[in-house]
Amino acid sequence: MVDPTSDLEEDIDPDDAPTCATCGEPIVNAPTHRVVTWVDDGEARQRHFCDEACREDWDDER
């Protein structure tokens, strides 16, 4: 998996790209990419979304 803090505008193989937590599509070269991050039991957790609509549709199962 690609480091989520890296520049995702570079040549990223869809197999290595993060996937949307709502629709499951790989997120490659998407300026609409959104990330939600939180701390759970002392560990950083994150969910990626391809756009704001998928972010809003996410069923928060933390």
Long-range contacts (C-beta under 8 A, 24 or more apart in sequence): 4-35, 4-46, 4-48, 8-33, 18-48, 19-48, 20-48, 20-49, 20-50, 20-54, 21-47, 21-48, 21-49, 21-54, 21-58, 22-49, 22-50, 22-54, 22-55, 22-57, 22-58, 23-50, 23-54, 25-50, 38-62
